[in-house]
Amino acid sequence: MGGCCDQGFKRKEADAVSKDPVCGMKVDCENKGALKLNHEGNDVYFCSTACMTKFINDPEAYLKKKKSFFGLFN
């Protein structure tokens, strides 16, 4: 137990959420402490510094996952 997203409790669902591109966890975009990075003009939100670091080290690996997923519907 104890992954990047293991909070041990449930939170109230936020009004504005984004999906962490590394692990897929929902992130509250309106939270002042939310981890955010601007990548090529787009804000990207993260659940933890571990996920943000993985993205920074290889953003294309996580962007390719997203593109290949959406390619299934075209």
Rosetta blueprint (number, residue, H / E / L):
1 M L
2 G L
3 G L
4 C L
5 C L
6 D L
7 Q L
8 G L
9 F L
10 K L
11 R L
12 K L
13 E L
14 A L
15 D L
16 A L
17 V E
18 S E
19 K E
20 D L
21 P L
22 V L
23 C L
24 G L
25 M L
26 K E
27 V E
28 D E
29 C L
30 E L
31 N L
32 K L
33 G L
34 A L
35 L E
36 K E
37 L E
38 N E
39 H E
40 E L
41 G L
42 N E
43 D E
44 V E
45 Y E
46 F E
47 C L
48 S L
49 T H
50 A H
51 C H
52 M H
53 T H
54 K H
55 F H
56 I H
57 N H
58 D L
59 P H
60 E H
61 A H
62 Y H
63 L H
64 K H
65 K H
66 K H
67 K H
68 S H
69 F H
70 F H
71 G H
72 L L
73 F L
74 N L
